[in-house]
Amino acid sequence: MRRESDSRCPHQVSDTIFTKNKEDFLCEHCDAAVVGNGYTNHCPQCLWSKHVDVHPGDRAAGCGGLMEPAIVEIEAGESVLTHRCATCGHEKRNKVVPEDDYEKVLDVARYHV
């Protein structure tokens, strides 16, 4: 594990233990084939995620539940998506990235106003 500290990185996780895992996966919510880039933690088509990490990238969470895109907030001019685990209720915040379907992001924002 390492600490992500490169301020040029758009996916920086400040002061958090971070393990980069470049993994492709099949979305368990919408069946989309997702090509991971080492920072990918949710499906860019439906925005759902999976509860697999305790710290980003460590794959140490035993839950394995699907995580619903629950809340969208604007923070320092960036959209931040909060996922909520449908199994245990754990919440995790993640930046919205250019690869994400922005119409889906807007749908989450509208639904949870």
N, C-alpha and C positions, 0 to 999 in steps of 0.2 A: 504494500500500500504506500501511497505517497500523498503529499499535500499538493493540491492544484494551486499554483501561485502565479501563473503567467497572466498578467493583466490584459494581454491582447486576446486571450481566449474568450470567445463569446459565450462559452458554457462554463465559465469559472465557478467553482464551488468554494467560496471563501471559508477559510478556517475549518474545513470539513475533510475528514479522511476520504480519499477518492481513489478508486481503482478503475482504470480505463479498461473496458471490455468491448472489443469490436465484435458484435454478434448480430447476425441476421436472424429474424424470427418471423413466425406466422402469427398475426394478431389473433388472439383467442376470442375477441369480441366480433370483429368484422371479417376475419379470414384474409386480410390483406397481407401480402408478402412484403416485409419491411427490411430494407438494407440498413444495417446499423453502421454508425460512424465512430463508435467508441464513447459517444455521449448520448446516443439515442436511448430514451427510457420510456417512450410511449409511441403508439401508432400515429403517424402523421395524418392518416385519413380519418379515423374516428376519434382520435385523441385518448383512447383508453390505454391503460398501463397494466402492469402486473406487479403485485407486492412480492418482490424477490430480494430486495436489499435492506440491510440495516443502515449501512453507510453506502453512498453511491458506488455502485459497481461491485460490491463485495459478495453478492448473491447469498447472503447469510440469513435472510428472513425465512422462517419456516412456514409462513402463512400460505403464500402462493395464490391468494385471492386476486380477482380482477379489480382494478382501481378505476372508478368512474371519474371522468372530468367533471368536477363539482363547482368550481368557482374560478372566475377570471378577474384579476385585479391589475390595475396599472400601477407600476412601482418604478420610480425614477425614469419615466417615459417608456418603460418596457412592459409588455403583457406577461403576466405570471399566472400560470395555471395550477390550481390545487387539485390533486387527485385524492379521492377517498376510497379506501378499500371496502368493497362490498361484503367481505367476510368478517374483518375485525375492526373496521372503522378508522384505521390508521390514515393519517393525512400526510401528504408530501407535496411540496411546492416545486415547480419546475418552470423555467423560462419557456415561453412560446418561441419557436424557431421558424425561420423562413420556410422550411419544408412542411410545416403544419398547414392543414386546410383551414385557412383563416375564416371561411364561412362557418365551419364547425366551432371555431373559437368564439365567433360572434353569437352562435346559437347557445353556447354554454353561458355566455355573459347575459344574454336576454332571458334565458330560462331561470337563472338564479339571481334575478334582481330583487 
